[in-house]
Amino acid sequence: MCCHNNPNVSFFALDALRQLAMNFLEKEELSHFRFQKDFLKPFEYTIVNNKNSDAREMVRANDDRERLT
């Protein structure tokens, strides 16, 4: 959905995924699990495969915002 041809669908999916990721990444992860890293893979996939530069920029902007907090 994050790479959908319709930008509205893509942005809605990215925003929903971002909200889930924010809640998920706030929780402390046990040392032998890698769920948090795996949870970020859809964002990586979007940056590589989405032809809409605005959608790719949305992912980058969210990543930059998270690094500042």
PDB file of N, H, CA, C and O in Angstrom:
ATOM      1  N   MET A   1       0.814  -1.192   0.000  1.00  0.00           N
ATOM      2  CA  MET A   1       0.000   0.000   0.000  1.00  0.00           C
ATOM      3  C   MET A   1       0.863   1.264   0.000  1.00  0.00           C
ATOM      4  O   MET A   1       0.456   2.286  -0.553  1.00  0.00           O
ATOM      5  N   CYS A   2       2.020   1.207   0.599  1.00  0.00           N
ATOM      6  H   CYS A   2       2.350   0.377   1.048  1.00  0.00           H
ATOM      7  CA  CYS A   2       2.863   2.400   0.666  1.00  0.00           C
ATOM      8  C   CYS A   2       3.430   2.791  -0.696  1.00  0.00           C
ATOM      9  O   CYS A   2       3.918   3.908  -0.865  1.00  0.00           O
ATOM     10  N   CYS A   3       3.369   1.892  -1.656  1.00  0.00           N
ATOM     11  H   CYS A   3       2.973   0.984  -1.519  1.00  0.00           H
ATOM     12  CA  CYS A   3       3.855   2.173  -3.010  1.00  0.00           C
ATOM     13  C   CYS A   3       2.705   2.217  -4.010  1.00  0.00           C
ATOM     14  O   CYS A   3       2.919   2.044  -5.210  1.00  0.00           O
ATOM     15  N   HIS A   4       1.516   2.442  -3.535  1.00  0.00           N
ATOM     16  H   HIS A   4       1.342   2.583  -2.560  1.00  0.00           H
ATOM     17  CA  HIS A   4       0.336   2.495  -4.404  1.00  0.00           C
ATOM     18  C   HIS A   4       0.463   3.650  -5.393  1.00  0.00           C
ATOM     19  O   HIS A   4       1.058   4.680  -5.079  1.00  0.00           O
ATOM     20  N   ASN A   5      -0.102   3.474  -6.595  1.00  0.00           N
ATOM     21  H   ASN A   5      -0.585   2.637  -6.850  1.00  0.00           H
ATOM     22  CA  ASN A   5      -0.042   4.522  -7.618  1.00  0.00           C
ATOM     23  C   ASN A   5      -0.791   5.781  -7.214  1.00  0.00           C
ATOM     24  O   ASN A   5      -0.418   6.881  -7.621  1.00  0.00           O
ATOM     25  N   ASN A   6      -1.832   5.633  -6.425  1.00  0.00           N
ATOM     26  H   ASN A   6      -2.135   4.739  -6.094  1.00  0.00           H
ATOM     27  CA  ASN A   6      -2.603   6.781  -5.953  1.00  0.00           C
ATOM     28  C   ASN A   6      -1.877   7.386  -4.753  1.00  0.00           C
ATOM     29  O   ASN A   6      -1.761   6.731  -3.718  1.00  0.00           O
ATOM     30  N   PRO A   7      -1.386   8.621  -4.870  1.00  0.00           N
ATOM     31  CA  PRO A   7      -0.638   9.222  -3.761  1.00  0.00           C
ATOM     32  C   PRO A   7      -1.432   9.296  -2.459  1.00  0.00           C
ATOM     33  O   PRO A   7      -0.853   9.170  -1.380  1.00  0.00           O
ATOM     34  N   ASN A   8      -2.738   9.498  -2.541  1.00  0.00           N
ATOM     35  H   ASN A   8      -3.208   9.601  -3.417  1.00  0.00           H
ATOM     36  CA  ASN A   8      -3.547   9.571  -1.316  1.00  0.00           C
ATOM     37  C   ASN A   8      -3.517   8.244  -0.561  1.00  0.00           C
ATOM     38  O   ASN A   8      -3.422   8.225   0.666  1.00  0.00           O
ATOM     39  N   VAL A   9      -3.595   7.147  -1.289  1.00  0.00           N
ATOM     40  H   VAL A   9      -3.672   7.162  -2.286  1.00  0.00           H
ATOM     41  CA  VAL A   9      -3.537   5.826  -0.666  1.00  0.00           C
ATOM     42  C   VAL A   9      -2.157   5.605  -0.061  1.00  0.00           C
ATOM     43  O   VAL A   9      -2.027   5.120   1.063  1.00  0.00           O
ATOM     44  N   SER A  10      -1.142   5.963  -0.813  1.00  0.00           N
ATOM     45  H   SER A  10      -1.248   6.357  -1.726  1.00  0.00           H
ATOM     46  CA  SER A  10       0.235   5.795  -0.344  1.00  0.00           C
ATOM     47  C   SER A  10       0.490   6.598   0.932  1.00  0.00           C
ATOM     48  O   SER A  10       1.057   6.077   1.893  1.00  0.00           O
ATOM     49  N   PHE A  11       0.073   7.860   0.938  1.00  0.00           N
ATOM     50  H   PHE A  11      -0.387   8.283   0.158  1.00  0.00           H
ATOM     51  CA  PHE A  11       0.289   8.707   2.113  1.00  0.00           C
ATOM     52  C   PHE A  11      -0.497   8.211   3.318  1.00  0.00           C
ATOM     53  O   PHE A  11       0.003   8.242   4.442  1.00  0.00           O
ATOM     54  N   PHE A  12      -1.725   7.755   3.092  1.00  0.00           N
ATOM     55  H   PHE A  12      -2.132   7.730   2.179  1.00  0.00           H
ATOM     56  CA  PHE A  12      -2.528   7.228   4.188  1.00  0.00           C
ATOM     57  C   PHE A  12      -1.855   5.996   4.792  1.00  0.00           C
ATOM     58  O   PHE A  12      -1.781   5.860   6.014  1.00  0.00           O
ATOM     59  N   ALA A  13      -1.366   5.102   3.935  1.00  0.00           N
ATOM     60  H   ALA A  13      -1.425   5.212   2.943  1.00  0.00           H
ATOM     61  CA  ALA A  13      -0.691   3.891   4.414  1.00  0.00           C
ATOM     62  C   ALA A  13       0.590   4.238   5.163  1.00  0.00           C
ATOM     63  O   ALA A  13       0.873   3.662   6.213  1.00  0.00           O
ATOM     64  N   LEU A  14       1.355   5.170   4.632  1.00  0.00           N
ATOM     65  H   LEU A  14       1.125   5.639   3.779  1.00  0.00           H
ATOM     66  CA  LEU A  14       2.593   5.581   5.309  1.00  0.00           C
ATOM     67  C   LEU A  14       2.311   6.203   6.667  1.00  0.00           C
ATOM     68  O   LEU A  14       3.021   5.937   7.637  1.00  0.00           O
ATOM     69  N   ASP A  15       1.280   7.028   6.737  1.00  0.00           N
ATOM     70  H   ASP A  15       0.703   7.244   5.949  1.00  0.00           H
ATOM     71  CA  ASP A  15       0.947   7.665   8.005  1.00  0.00           C
ATOM     72  C   ASP A  15       0.482   6.640   9.033  1.00  0.00           C
ATOM     73  O   ASP A  15       0.872   6.707  10.199  1.00  0.00           O
ATOM     74  N   ALA A  16      -0.351   5.690   8.605  1.00  0.00           N
ATOM     75  H   ALA A  16      -0.668   5.635   7.658  1.00  0.00           H
ATOM     76  CA  ALA A  16      -0.815   4.639   9.520  1.00  0.00           C
ATOM     77  C   ALA A  16       0.364   3.804  10.011  1.00  0.00           C
ATOM     78  O   ALA A  16       0.461   3.492  11.197  1.00  0.00           O
ATOM     79  N   LEU A  17       1.246   3.450   9.102  1.00  0.00           N
ATOM     80  H   LEU A  17       1.167   3.704   8.138  1.00  0.00           H
ATOM     81  CA  LEU A  17       2.421   2.666   9.472  1.00  0.00           C
ATOM     82  C   LEU A  17       3.337   3.459  10.400  1.00  0.00           C
ATOM     83  O   LEU A  17       3.916   2.904  11.334  1.00  0.00           O
ATOM     84  N   ARG A  18       3.464   4.749  10.138  1.00  0.00           N
ATOM     85  H   ARG A  18       2.994   5.199   9.379  1.00  0.00           H
ATOM     86  CA  ARG A  18       4.294   5.608  10.996  1.00  0.00           C
ATOM     87  C   ARG A  18       3.746   5.637  12.418  1.00  0.00           C
ATOM     88  O   ARG A  18       4.507   5.557  13.382  1.00  0.00           O
ATOM     89  N   GLN A  19       2.435   5.753  12.547  1.00  0.00           N
ATOM     90  H   GLN A  19       1.816   5.818  11.764  1.00  0.00           H
ATOM     91  CA  GLN A  19       1.821   5.785  13.872  1.00  0.00           C
ATOM     92  C   GLN A  19       2.042   4.468  14.615  1.00  0.00           C
ATOM     93  O   GLN A  19       2.349   4.469  15.807  1.00  0.00           O
ATOM     94  N   LEU A  20       1.889   3.362  13.921  1.00  0.00           N
ATOM     95  H   LEU A  20       1.640   3.361  12.953  1.00  0.00           H
ATOM     96  CA  LEU A  20       2.147   2.057  14.540  1.00  0.00           C
ATOM     97  C   LEU A  20       3.610   1.939  14.952  1.00  0.00           C
ATOM     98  O   LEU A  20       3.924   1.469  16.046  1.00  0.00           O
ATOM     99  N   ALA A  21       4.498   2.371  14.065  1.00  0.00           N
ATOM    100  H   ALA A  21       4.243   2.753  13.177  1.00  0.00           H
ATOM    101  CA  ALA A  21       5.932   2.278  14.354  1.00  0.00           C
ATOM    102  C   ALA A  21       6.305   3.110  15.575  1.00  0.00           C
ATOM    103  O   ALA A  21       7.098   2.677  16.410  1.00  0.00           O
ATOM    104  N   MET A  22       5.732   4.300  15.676  1.00  0.00           N
ATOM    105  H   MET A  22       5.087   4.652  14.997  1.00  0.00           H
ATOM    106  CA  MET A  22       6.041   5.161  16.817  1.00  0.00           C
ATOM    107  C   MET A  22       5.684   4.463  18.131  1.00  0.00           C
ATOM    108  O   MET A  22       6.474   4.465  19.076  1.00  0.00           O
ATOM    109  N   ASN A  23       4.510   3.875  18.184  1.00  0.00           N
ATOM    110  H   ASN A  23       3.868   3.874  17.417  1.00  0.00           H
ATOM    111  CA  ASN A  23       4.086   3.171  19.397  1.00  0.00           C
ATOM    112  C   ASN A  23       4.947   1.939  19.650  1.00  0.00           C
ATOM    113  O   ASN A  23       5.325   1.667  20.790  1.00  0.00           O
ATOM    114  N   PHE A  24       5.249   1.212  18.618  1.00  0.00           N
ATOM    115  H   PHE A  24       4.941   1.433  17.692  1.00  0.00           H
ATOM    116  CA  PHE A  24       6.027  -0.019  18.753  1.00  0.00           C
ATOM    117  C   PHE A  24       7.465   0.276  19.177  1.00  0.00           C
ATOM    118  O   PHE A  24       8.016  -0.411  20.037  1.00  0.00           O
ATOM    119  N   LEU A  25       8.068   1.293  18.576  1.00  0.00           N
ATOM    120  H   LEU A  25       7.621   1.852  17.878  1.00  0.00           H
ATOM    121  CA  LEU A  25       9.479   1.588  18.849  1.00  0.00           C
ATOM    122  C   LEU A  25       9.702   2.243  20.205  1.00  0.00           C
ATOM    123  O   LEU A  25      10.835   2.302  20.682  1.00  0.00           O
ATOM    124  N   GLU A  26       8.638   2.736  20.833  1.00  0.00           N
ATOM    125  H   GLU A  26       7.717   2.688  20.445  1.00  0.00           H
ATOM    126  CA  GLU A  26       8.770   3.311  22.176  1.00  0.00           C
ATOM    127  C   GLU A  26       9.006   2.242  23.236  1.00  0.00           C
ATOM    128  O   GLU A  26       9.526   2.533  24.313  1.00  0.00           O
ATOM    129  N   LYS A  27       8.628   1.023  22.932  1.00  0.00           N
ATOM    130  H   LYS A  27       8.206   0.787  22.056  1.00  0.00           H
ATOM    131  CA  LYS A  27       8.772  -0.067  23.891  1.00  0.00           C
ATOM    132  C   LYS A  27      10.192  -0.627  23.844  1.00  0.00           C
ATOM    133  O   LYS A  27      10.802  -0.738  22.780  1.00  0.00           O
ATOM    134  N   GLU A  28      10.693  -0.972  25.013  1.00  0.00           N
ATOM    135  H   GLU A  28      10.197  -0.882  25.877  1.00  0.00           H
ATOM    136  CA  GLU A  28      12.037  -1.543  25.068  1.00  0.00           C
ATOM    137  C   GLU A  28      12.006  -2.970  24.541  1.00  0.00           C
ATOM    138  O   GLU A  28      11.126  -3.760  24.883  1.00  0.00           O
ATOM    139  N   GLU A  29      12.989  -3.282  23.698  1.00  0.00           N
ATOM    140  H   GLU A  29      13.704  -2.641  23.420  1.00  0.00           H
ATOM    141  CA  GLU A  29      13.036  -4.599  23.077  1.00  0.00           C
ATOM    142  C   GLU A  29      14.023  -5.497  23.830  1.00  0.00           C
ATOM    143  O   GLU A  29      15.074  -5.042  24.281  1.00  0.00           O
ATOM    144  N   LEU A  30      13.670  -6.764  23.957  1.00  0.00           N
ATOM    145  H   LEU A  30      12.816  -7.133  23.591  1.00  0.00           H
ATOM    146  CA  LEU A  30      14.576  -7.715  24.574  1.00  0.00           C
ATOM    147  C   LEU A  30      15.792  -7.903  23.681  1.00  0.00           C
ATOM    148  O   LEU A  30      15.687  -7.814  22.457  1.00  0.00           O
ATOM    149  N   SER A  31      16.927  -8.158  24.278  1.00  0.00           N
ATOM    150  H   SER A  31      17.012  -8.230  25.272  1.00  0.00           H
ATOM    151  CA  SER A  31      18.194  -8.178  23.538  1.00  0.00           C
ATOM    152  C   SER A  31      18.256  -9.246  22.447  1.00  0.00           C
ATOM    153  O   SER A  31      18.967  -9.054  21.460  1.00  0.00           O
ATOM    154  N   HIS A  32      17.551 -10.345  22.584  1.00  0.00           N
ATOM    155  H   HIS A  32      16.974 -10.501  23.386  1.00  0.00           H
ATOM    156  CA  HIS A  32      17.642 -11.413  21.586  1.00  0.00           C
ATOM    157  C   HIS A  32      16.565 -11.324  20.503  1.00  0.00           C
ATOM    158  O   HIS A  32      16.411 -12.254  19.711  1.00  0.00           O
ATOM    159  N   PHE A  33      15.827 -10.230  20.460  1.00  0.00           N
ATOM    160  H   PHE A  33      15.953  -9.474  21.103  1.00  0.00           H
ATOM    161  CA  PHE A  33      14.809 -10.018  19.426  1.00  0.00           C
ATOM    162  C   PHE A  33      15.234  -8.885  18.492  1.00  0.00           C
ATOM    163  O   PHE A  33      16.011  -8.006  18.866  1.00  0.00           O
ATOM    164  N   ARG A  34      14.703  -8.929  17.262  1.00  0.00           N
ATOM    165  H   ARG A  34      14.072  -9.643  16.958  1.00  0.00           H
ATOM    166  CA  ARG A  34      15.008  -7.887  16.278  1.00  0.00           C
ATOM    167  C   ARG A  34      13.731  -7.349  15.639  1.00  0.00           C
ATOM    168  O   ARG A  34      13.754  -6.894  14.496  1.00  0.00           O
ATOM    169  N   PHE A  35      12.636  -7.398  16.358  1.00  0.00           N
ATOM    170  H   PHE A  35      12.618  -7.768  17.287  1.00  0.00           H
ATOM    171  CA  PHE A  35      11.366  -6.978  15.790  1.00  0.00           C
ATOM    172  C   PHE A  35      11.371  -5.502  15.401  1.00  0.00           C
ATOM    173  O   PHE A  35      10.780  -5.127  14.388  1.00  0.00           O
ATOM    174  N   GLN A  36      12.019  -4.679  16.181  1.00  0.00           N
ATOM    175  H   GLN A  36      12.499  -4.983  17.004  1.00  0.00           H
ATOM    176  CA  GLN A  36      12.013  -3.252  15.884  1.00  0.00           C
ATOM    177  C   GLN A  36      12.698  -2.963  14.553  1.00  0.00           C
ATOM    178  O   GLN A  36      12.198  -2.169  13.756  1.00  0.00           O
ATOM    179  N   LYS A  37      13.818  -3.591  14.314  1.00  0.00           N
ATOM    180  H   LYS A  37      14.225  -4.236  14.961  1.00  0.00           H
ATOM    181  CA  LYS A  37      14.509  -3.399  13.034  1.00  0.00           C
ATOM    182  C   LYS A  37      13.652  -3.927  11.890  1.00  0.00           C
ATOM    183  O   LYS A  37      13.561  -3.292  10.839  1.00  0.00           O
ATOM    184  N   ASP A  38      13.032  -5.070  12.083  1.00  0.00           N
ATOM    185  H   ASP A  38      13.106  -5.586  12.936  1.00  0.00           H
ATOM    186  CA  ASP A  38      12.171  -5.640  11.049  1.00  0.00           C
ATOM    187  C   ASP A  38      10.962  -4.759  10.786  1.00  0.00           C
ATOM    188  O   ASP A  38      10.463  -4.711   9.662  1.00  0.00           O
ATOM    189  N   PHE A  39      10.492  -4.070  11.798  1.00  0.00           N
ATOM    190  H   PHE A  39      10.897  -4.109  12.711  1.00  0.00           H
ATOM    191  CA  PHE A  39       9.319  -3.209  11.657  1.00  0.00           C
ATOM    192  C   PHE A  39       9.597  -2.023  10.742  1.00  0.00           C
ATOM    193  O   PHE A  39       8.667  -1.438  10.186  1.00  0.00           O
ATOM    194  N   LEU A  40      10.865  -1.666  10.582  1.00  0.00           N
ATOM    195  H   LEU A  40      11.620  -2.141  11.033  1.00  0.00           H
ATOM    196  CA  LEU A  40      11.236  -0.528   9.733  1.00  0.00           C
ATOM    197  C   LEU A  40      11.396  -0.906   8.261  1.00  0.00           C
ATOM    198  O   LEU A  40      11.534  -0.023   7.415  1.00  0.00           O
ATOM    199  N   LYS A  41      11.380  -2.185   7.942  1.00  0.00           N
ATOM    200  H   LYS A  41      11.267  -2.903   8.629  1.00  0.00           H
ATOM    201  CA  LYS A  41      11.594  -2.618   6.564  1.00  0.00           C
ATOM    202  C   LYS A  41      10.595  -2.050   5.556  1.00  0.00           C
ATOM    203  O   LYS A  41      10.997  -1.739   4.435  1.00  0.00           O
ATOM    204  N   PRO A  42       9.304  -1.900   5.904  1.00  0.00           N
ATOM    205  CA  PRO A  42       8.388  -1.296   4.922  1.00  0.00           C
ATOM    206  C   PRO A  42       8.787   0.135   4.537  1.00  0.00           C
ATOM    207  O   PRO A  42       8.540   0.569   3.412  1.00  0.00           O
ATOM    208  N   PHE A  43       9.397   0.856   5.467  1.00  0.00           N
ATOM    209  H   PHE A  43       9.598   0.503   6.381  1.00  0.00           H
ATOM    210  CA  PHE A  43       9.855   2.208   5.148  1.00  0.00           C
ATOM    211  C   PHE A  43      11.036   2.150   4.174  1.00  0.00           C
ATOM    212  O   PHE A  43      11.108   2.941   3.233  1.00  0.00           O
ATOM    213  N   GLU A  44      11.950   1.220   4.401  1.00  0.00           N
ATOM    214  H   GLU A  44      11.891   0.577   5.165  1.00  0.00           H
ATOM    215  CA  GLU A  44      13.074   1.033   3.490  1.00  0.00           C
ATOM    216  C   GLU A  44      12.566   0.652   2.097  1.00  0.00           C
ATOM    217  O   GLU A  44      13.034   1.178   1.087  1.00  0.00           O
ATOM    218  N   TYR A  45      11.611  -0.260   2.064  1.00  0.00           N
ATOM    219  H   TYR A  45      11.230  -0.687   2.884  1.00  0.00           H
ATOM    220  CA  TYR A  45      11.033  -0.703   0.797  1.00  0.00           C
ATOM    221  C   TYR A  45      10.397   0.475   0.070  1.00  0.00           C
ATOM    222  O   TYR A  45      10.529   0.591  -1.148  1.00  0.00           O
ATOM    223  N   THR A  46       9.719   1.336   0.787  1.00  0.00           N
ATOM    224  H   THR A  46       9.611   1.241   1.777  1.00  0.00           H
ATOM    225  CA  THR A  46       9.061   2.498   0.187  1.00  0.00           C
ATOM    226  C   THR A  46      10.085   3.437  -0.429  1.00  0.00           C
ATOM    227  O   THR A  46       9.883   3.929  -1.539  1.00  0.00           O
ATOM    228  N   ILE A  47      11.167   3.689   0.268  1.00  0.00           N
ATOM    229  H   ILE A  47      11.331   3.290   1.170  1.00  0.00           H
ATOM    230  CA  ILE A  47      12.196   4.594  -0.262  1.00  0.00           C
ATOM    231  C   ILE A  47      12.796   4.038  -1.552  1.00  0.00           C
ATOM    232  O   ILE A  47      13.069   4.792  -2.485  1.00  0.00           O
ATOM    233  N   VAL A  48      12.999   2.744  -1.607  1.00  0.00           N
ATOM    234  H   VAL A  48      12.778   2.131  -0.849  1.00  0.00           H
ATOM    235  CA  VAL A  48      13.617   2.131  -2.783  1.00  0.00           C
ATOM    236  C   VAL A  48      12.626   1.996  -3.939  1.00  0.00           C
ATOM    237  O   VAL A  48      12.997   2.208  -5.093  1.00  0.00           O
ATOM    238  N   ASN A  49      11.371   1.645  -3.646  1.00  0.00           N
ATOM    239  H   ASN A  49      11.069   1.473  -2.708  1.00  0.00           H
ATOM    240  CA  ASN A  49      10.442   1.235  -4.702  1.00  0.00           C
ATOM    241  C   ASN A  49       9.335   2.218  -5.050  1.00  0.00           C
ATOM    242  O   ASN A  49       8.693   2.053  -6.088  1.00  0.00           O
ATOM    243  N   ASN A  50       9.085   3.222  -4.241  1.00  0.00           N
ATOM    244  H   ASN A  50       9.606   3.357  -3.398  1.00  0.00           H
ATOM    245  CA  ASN A  50       8.002   4.147  -4.551  1.00  0.00           C
ATOM    246  C   ASN A  50       8.491   5.179  -5.556  1.00  0.00           C
ATOM    247  O   ASN A  50       9.511   5.834  -5.339  1.00  0.00           O
ATOM    248  N   LYS A  51       7.767   5.320  -6.645  1.00  0.00           N
ATOM    249  H   LYS A  51       6.938   4.788  -6.821  1.00  0.00           H
ATOM    250  CA  LYS A  51       8.162   6.262  -7.691  1.00  0.00           C
ATOM    251  C   LYS A  51       7.787   7.701  -7.341  1.00  0.00           C
ATOM    252  O   LYS A  51       8.264   8.638  -7.981  1.00  0.00           O
ATOM    253  N   ASN A  52       6.944   7.879  -6.341  1.00  0.00           N
ATOM    254  H   ASN A  52       6.557   7.117  -5.821  1.00  0.00           H
ATOM    255  CA  ASN A  52       6.486   9.206  -5.937  1.00  0.00           C
ATOM    256  C   ASN A  52       7.521   9.815  -4.990  1.00  0.00           C
ATOM    257  O   ASN A  52       7.716   9.329  -3.875  1.00  0.00           O
ATOM    258  N   SER A  53       8.175  10.870  -5.440  1.00  0.00           N
ATOM    259  H   SER A  53       8.017  11.265  -6.345  1.00  0.00           H
ATOM    260  CA  SER A  53       9.226  11.487  -4.621  1.00  0.00           C
ATOM    261  C   SER A  53       8.661  12.089  -3.333  1.00  0.00           C
ATOM    262  O   SER A  53       9.368  12.159  -2.328  1.00  0.00           O
ATOM    263  N   ASP A  54       7.401  12.524  -3.348  1.00  0.00           N
ATOM    264  H   ASP A  54       6.826  12.467  -4.165  1.00  0.00           H
ATOM    265  CA  ASP A  54       6.794  13.073  -2.126  1.00  0.00           C
ATOM    266  C   ASP A  54       6.643  11.996  -1.057  1.00  0.00           C
ATOM    267  O   ASP A  54       6.838  12.267   0.128  1.00  0.00           O
ATOM    268  N   ALA A  55       6.301  10.786  -1.464  1.00  0.00           N
ATOM    269  H   ALA A  55       6.143  10.565  -2.426  1.00  0.00           H
ATOM    270  CA  ALA A  55       6.180   9.678  -0.508  1.00  0.00           C
ATOM    271  C   ALA A  55       7.549   9.319   0.067  1.00  0.00           C
ATOM    272  O   ALA A  55       7.677   9.073   1.266  1.00  0.00           O
ATOM    273  N   ARG A  56       8.561   9.290  -0.781  1.00  0.00           N
ATOM    274  H   ARG A  56       8.458   9.491  -1.755  1.00  0.00           H
ATOM    275  CA  ARG A  56       9.914   8.997  -0.285  1.00  0.00           C
ATOM    276  C   ARG A  56      10.363  10.090   0.685  1.00  0.00           C
ATOM    277  O   ARG A  56      10.987   9.802   1.706  1.00  0.00           O
ATOM    278  N   GLU A  57      10.044  11.332   0.364  1.00  0.00           N
ATOM    279  H   GLU A  57       9.537  11.566  -0.465  1.00  0.00           H
ATOM    280  CA  GLU A  57      10.412  12.445   1.236  1.00  0.00           C
ATOM    281  C   GLU A  57       9.675  12.367   2.572  1.00  0.00           C
ATOM    282  O   GLU A  57      10.230  12.728   3.610  1.00  0.00           O
ATOM    283  N   MET A  58       8.436  11.903   2.549  1.00  0.00           N
ATOM    284  H   MET A  58       7.984  11.610   1.706  1.00  0.00           H
ATOM    285  CA  MET A  58       7.663  11.741   3.787  1.00  0.00           C
ATOM    286  C   MET A  58       8.361  10.743   4.714  1.00  0.00           C
ATOM    287  O   MET A  58       8.437  10.965   5.923  1.00  0.00           O
ATOM    288  N   VAL A  59       8.863   9.661   4.158  1.00  0.00           N
ATOM    289  H   VAL A  59       8.802   9.480   3.176  1.00  0.00           H
ATOM    290  CA  VAL A  59       9.584   8.668   4.959  1.00  0.00           C
ATOM    291  C   VAL A  59      10.854   9.290   5.520  1.00  0.00           C
ATOM    292  O   VAL A  59      11.155   9.128   6.703  1.00  0.00           O
ATOM    293  N   ARG A  60      11.595   9.996   4.688  1.00  0.00           N
ATOM    294  H   ARG A  60      11.351  10.127   3.727  1.00  0.00           H
ATOM    295  CA  ARG A  60      12.843  10.628   5.156  1.00  0.00           C
ATOM    296  C   ARG A  60      12.575  11.671   6.235  1.00  0.00           C
ATOM    297  O   ARG A  60      13.310  11.747   7.220  1.00  0.00           O
ATOM    298  N   ALA A  61      11.537  12.467   6.060  1.00  0.00           N
ATOM    299  H   ALA A  61      10.940  12.405   5.260  1.00  0.00           H
ATOM    300  CA  ALA A  61      11.208  13.504   7.045  1.00  0.00           C
ATOM    301  C   ALA A  61      10.843  12.883   8.385  1.00  0.00           C
ATOM    302  O   ALA A  61      11.239  13.390   9.435  1.00  0.00           O
ATOM    303  N   ASN A  62      10.092  11.794   8.354  1.00  0.00           N
ATOM    304  H   ASN A  62       9.771  11.383   7.501  1.00  0.00           H
ATOM    305  CA  ASN A  62       9.734  11.118   9.602  1.00  0.00           C
ATOM    306  C   ASN A  62      10.964  10.528  10.265  1.00  0.00           C
ATOM    307  O   ASN A  62      11.087  10.553  11.490  1.00  0.00           O
ATOM    308  N   ASP A  63      11.871  10.001   9.465  1.00  0.00           N
ATOM    309  H   ASP A  63      11.771   9.981   8.470  1.00  0.00           H
ATOM    310  CA  ASP A  63      13.106   9.435  10.013  1.00  0.00           C
ATOM    311  C   ASP A  63      13.947  10.535  10.653  1.00  0.00           C
ATOM    312  O   ASP A  63      14.481  10.351  11.747  1.00  0.00           O
ATOM    313  N   ASP A  64      14.067  11.673   9.981  1.00  0.00           N
ATOM    314  H   ASP A  64      13.633  11.823   9.092  1.00  0.00           H
ATOM    315  CA  ASP A  64      14.827  12.796  10.533  1.00  0.00           C
ATOM    316  C   ASP A  64      14.203  13.293  11.825  1.00  0.00           C
ATOM    317  O   ASP A  64      14.919  13.601  12.778  1.00  0.00           O
ATOM    318  N   ARG A  65      12.879  13.376  11.873  1.00  0.00           N
ATOM    319  H   ARG A  65      12.297  13.125  11.100  1.00  0.00           H
ATOM    320  CA  ARG A  65      12.169  13.842  13.070  1.00  0.00           C
ATOM    321  C   ARG A  65      12.432  12.901  14.232  1.00  0.00           C
ATOM    322  O   ARG A  65      12.633  13.351  15.360  1.00  0.00           O
ATOM    323  N   GLU A  66      12.433  11.607  13.971  1.00  0.00           N
ATOM    324  H   GLU A  66      12.270  11.241  13.055  1.00  0.00           H
ATOM    325  CA  GLU A  66      12.651  10.612  15.026  1.00  0.00           C
ATOM    326  C   GLU A  66      14.078  10.696  15.563  1.00  0.00           C
ATOM    327  O   GLU A  66      14.296  10.497  16.758  1.00  0.00           O
ATOM    328  N   ARG A  67      15.031  10.982  14.718  1.00  0.00           N
ATOM    329  H   ARG A  67      14.854  11.144  13.747  1.00  0.00           H
ATOM    330  CA  ARG A  67      16.428  11.079  15.163  1.00  0.00           C
ATOM    331  C   ARG A  67      16.642  12.273  16.079  1.00  0.00           C
ATOM    332  O   ARG A  67      17.537  12.258  16.924  1.00  0.00           O
ATOM    333  N   LEU A  68      15.825  13.307  15.915  1.00  0.00           N
ATOM    334  H   LEU A  68      15.098  13.319  15.228  1.00  0.00           H
ATOM    335  CA  LEU A  68      15.962  14.499  16.746  1.00  0.00           C
ATOM    336  C   LEU A  68      15.374  14.333  18.131  1.00  0.00           C
ATOM    337  O   LEU A  68      15.721  15.078  19.047  1.00  0.00           O
ATOM    338  N   THR A  69      14.473  13.348  18.298  1.00  0.00           N
ATOM    339  H   THR A  69      14.191  12.743  17.554  1.00  0.00           H
ATOM    340  CA  THR A  69      13.830  13.186  19.606  1.00  0.00           C
ATOM    341  C   THR A  69      14.539  12.167  20.454  1.00  0.00           C
ATOM    342  O   THR A  69      14.126  11.909  21.584  1.00  0.00           O
TER     343      THR A  69
END
